[in-house]
Amino acid sequence: MRNGFPKNFLWGGAMAASQADGAYDQGGKGLDTQDLRYFDPAWTKAERAAKANRRMSDAKFRQALADTQDQTHYPFRHGIDFYNRWRQDLELFDELGIKVLRTSINWARIYPHGDDPVPNEEGLRFYIDLFDECHRRGIKVFATILHYNIPVDLVLKYGGWKSRKTVECYVRYARTLFERLGDRVDYWLPFNEFNAGKFNPYNGVCLVEDQEEDYNNAIFQCLHNQFIANALTVKDGHEILPGSQIGGMIARFTTYPATCKPDDVMQMILDDQYSNWFYLDVMARGHYPAYMERYFETEGIHIHMEPGDEAILRENTIDFVSFSYYFSQVSTTEQGWEKTSGNLIMANKNPYLETSEWGWQKDPVGLRITLNQIYDRYQLPVFIAENGLGAVDRVEADGSIHDPYRIDYLKAHIQQMKEAIKDGVDLIGYTMWGFIDLVSCGSMEMSKRYGVIYVDLDDAGHGTLARSRKDSFYWYQKCIRTNGEDLA
Ligand code: BGP
């Protein structure tokens, strides 16, 4: 039995370009789809949670294209200005002791319009410098090739992921990264949270609901195109960089039957298939699972495949499995079950669990369950690409930030990771989400903070942007230093 974390375990931190980098109009970057998401700092808590305010619409999309100078209502345009502050930030990351940095590359920095004839050298330079500096400090790089945001022009010109033209542009973009960034990257992830395409279609596949005649069908067509883009990227990556590690990722919605009633258990199996396994099954097993045929028939979904698609999927499967983990939920056939929020979805409530301030159900044991389920299903190395607690932090008069709630959350989850390793799971890394505060993806607030590093910025984009260490910084630093042994 393996007792404790392996010697070379990859402790790290995760972030994403659209939520951190800002500098939306610097360095030759083109406008991207996340730059268009509208937020009003004056919204009440209920308004911030309202689906209509979070989701993209045709009117909002058009308005955002016209509002090119406004940053107050478009928080992804400023992020935490990592683009201009990364050198100082890396000093702090190094002090924290992380072994790996997970961040995403912004497609619109490399190809501003998506289909440009040549890449933007200034964009490539940014990543070359950033990743070289990580390596110089002994920090490995886990690069997400696409964390939601695509160049807006691909949506305007080709309909985004509905079109094979976008697949072509994406594959060329990824090939440029393999060729130009090469072994500056240690782990590659073609797509963040693959199932986001279904559960948050604007983020995942850049669809605007009221622009679509058959929204659900368009979602699955886009997903198919992304599966092909993913497999072709695995192929190119393996050819250009032999031995490279290329993974697949989902937002994991761990689910339990609400009762031991057989109908609830069956519902759990179906929920798991449709919301989780489908996406990993295609990427890791290389084909559409049989259970989806029934789903597609019931839902009237028709996916257009091109000759050769099945072989592309079959021949180019992923090397490791990763996922984000924030909550669990229950499955039931009972109508009217109480709901609560969760990452990307509304979840059925579990009476045994407490929730975060945003209603997400905290479930450390669920992480052990998930690790066992995933490893058992795929027998591939597993990487926890995201996990963390979004909370409101208070800065004391002396500048300190006491966040015992975050320490408790991380501790409980890391303890369960340790248990999963004892269970035999080949867990290779953990990149804590938003280890430096950044703009929330779902609610677009700055006040929903995940970091062990605090960033002085409010929801309206005001603040000095100064970075400081929370209590959890010192806790995570010790955890990493002792390879997960000292969690006190
Ligand atoms: C995941 C995304 C991240 C991140 C996280 C937390 O779905 O990959 O980008 O933001 O969720 O979500 P939120 O920011 O909505 O709290």
Boltz pocket constraint, residues with backbone or C-beta under 6 A from the ligand:
constraints:
  - pocket:
      binder: B
      contacts: [[A, 16], [A, 19], [A, 192], [A, 193], [A, 251], [A, 324], [A, 343], [A, 344], [A, 386], [A, 390], [A, 433], [A, 439], [A, 440], [A, 441], [A, 442], [A, 443], [A, 448]]
      max_distance: 6.0
